[in-house]
């Protein structure tokens, strides 16, 4: 669990440093929040389709910002690092949520 939290902290820190060289703090925080929340929910759900959704989100974010959401600002560096941090956080929360469930007994 500690390794996951270190990875999330590193991804967010790197996103802040790399993002602030491109855009303002408010845009960096907004990009991080959106990426972390969306991929965190997908990772928490945890099915095969959510992995496909995360991959789609990985590529659709920059494409939508460029061609559909005219005037929106997206830092690709922050977006990608936010997706990584969100996925790890969502999977970690799922693991904590499932900790108290009874074991299936497979492999005993």
Long-range contacts (C-beta under 8 A, 24 or more apart in sequence): 1-92, 1-95, 4-88, 4-89, 4-91, 4-92, 5-92, 7-84, 7-85, 7-88, 8-85, 8-88, 8-89, 8-92, 11-81, 11-82, 11-84, 11-85, 11-88, 12-81, 12-82, 12-85, 14-81, 15-77, 15-78, 15-81, 15-82, 15-85, 18-75, 18-77, 18-78, 18-81, 19-75, 19-77, 19-78, 22-75, 22-77, 23-73, 23-75, 23-78, 27-73, 27-75, 28-75, 28-78, 31-74, 31-75, 31-78, 31-79, 31-82, 32-78, 32-81, 32-82, 32-85, 33-82, 34-82, 35-61, 35-78, 35-79, 35-81, 35-82, 35-83, 35-85, 35-86, 36-82, 36-85, 36-86, 36-89, 37-86, 38-86, 39-82, 39-83, 39-86, 39-87, 39-90, 40-86, 40-87, 40-89, 40-90, 40-93, 41-90, 42-86, 42-87, 42-90, 43-86, 43-87, 43-88, 43-89, 43-90, 43-91, 43-93, 43-94, 44-90, 44-91, 44-93, 44-94, 44-97, 46-90, 46-91, 46-94, 54-83, 54-87, 57-83, 58-83
